[in-house]
Amino acid sequence: MNAKRTTAAKDPALLWSEEGRVCCLEHAPYPGSDTWRTGRWRRMTDRELAVFAAEIGRAVECEVCRAVRLCAAEAAR
């Protein structure tokens, strides 16, 4: 079993990069990897989540999870 996947299921935290990408633990780069370090990934704070949500007009969610969900909904039509 993938340890990262197990952790993601237990911890709904969102992470974001310096470039503004938002991912859950399952879809973010592996901590300590070159991509993690160069993107300067870190956990979003509650305040950042609230400000971001107010800015975009909906709850913040993982970009990958959202894309998968929207594609599945589109395919189901």
Backbone torsions as a table, in degrees:
resi	resn	phi	psi	omega
1	MET	NA	143.3	-179.2
2	ASN	-76.2	117.7	-178.3
3	ALA	-63.1	-36.8	179.9
4	LYS	-64.3	-40.4	179.1
5	ARG	-64.6	-42.0	179.1
6	THR	-61.9	-43.4	178.9
7	THR	-63.6	-42.1	-178.6
8	ALA	-61.2	-37.3	-179.7
9	ALA	-66.8	-32.9	-178.6
10	LYS	-85.9	-25.0	-174.9
11	ASP	-124.6	103.4	-177.1
12	PRO	-78.3	13.9	-176.9
13	ALA	-58.0	148.1	174.0
14	LEU	-108.1	145.5	179.2
15	LEU	-117.6	152.6	173.4
16	TRP	-141.6	155.8	-177.6
17	SER	-99.3	168.6	177.3
18	GLU	-62.0	-27.1	179.1
19	GLU	-79.4	-8.6	177.5
20	GLY	99.1	5.2	175.7
21	ARG	-71.5	141.3	-180.0
22	VAL	-121.6	126.7	-179.9
23	CYS	-142.6	156.2	171.1
24	CYS	-80.7	176.2	-179.7
25	LEU	-61.9	-32.1	-179.2
26	GLU	-69.1	-34.7	-173.5
27	HIS	-103.8	-8.9	176.9
28	ALA	-74.2	159.4	175.6
29	PRO	-59.5	155.1	179.3
30	TYR	-63.4	127.6	-179.7
31	PRO	-54.9	132.7	179.8
32	GLY	92.3	-12.8	179.7
33	SER	-71.6	166.0	177.6
34	ASP	-58.2	-42.1	179.9
35	THR	-63.5	-40.6	177.9
36	TRP	-61.2	-48.6	-175.7
37	ARG	-69.7	-46.2	-177.4
38	THR	-69.2	-30.7	177.3
39	GLY	-81.9	-9.8	-179.0
40	ARG	52.4	52.2	179.3
41	TRP	-68.0	144.7	177.1
42	ARG	-159.4	163.6	179.1
43	ARG	-71.4	138.5	175.7
44	MET	-77.2	138.3	176.9
45	THR	-81.3	164.3	177.3
46	ASP	-59.3	-39.1	179.3
47	ARG	-65.2	-43.8	178.5
48	GLU	-62.4	-39.7	177.8
49	LEU	-62.3	-43.1	-179.0
50	ALA	-66.3	-44.3	-179.9
51	VAL	-65.5	-44.3	-179.6
52	PHE	-62.1	-45.3	179.9
53	ALA	-61.2	-42.0	178.2
54	ALA	-63.7	-36.3	-178.9
55	GLU	-68.8	-40.7	-176.7
56	ILE	-96.6	-8.8	175.6
57	GLY	79.1	18.4	176.7
58	ARG	-159.5	168.4	178.1
59	ALA	-64.0	143.5	177.5
60	VAL	-74.9	138.4	177.2
61	GLU	-145.3	163.1	178.2
62	CYS	-57.1	132.1	-179.8
63	GLU	-60.4	-40.4	-177.6
64	VAL	-71.1	-47.0	178.8
65	CYS	-59.0	-41.4	179.3
66	ARG	-64.3	-44.6	-179.9
67	ALA	-62.5	-43.4	178.9
68	VAL	-62.6	-44.8	-179.7
69	ARG	-62.6	-44.3	-179.5
70	LEU	-67.4	-39.0	177.5
71	CYS	-64.9	-41.0	178.4
72	ALA	-64.7	-40.9	179.0
73	ALA	-65.2	-40.2	179.0
74	GLU	-66.1	-40.8	179.9
75	ALA	-67.7	-28.3	-178.8
76	ALA	-77.0	-12.4	-178.9
77	ARG	-74.3	NA	NA
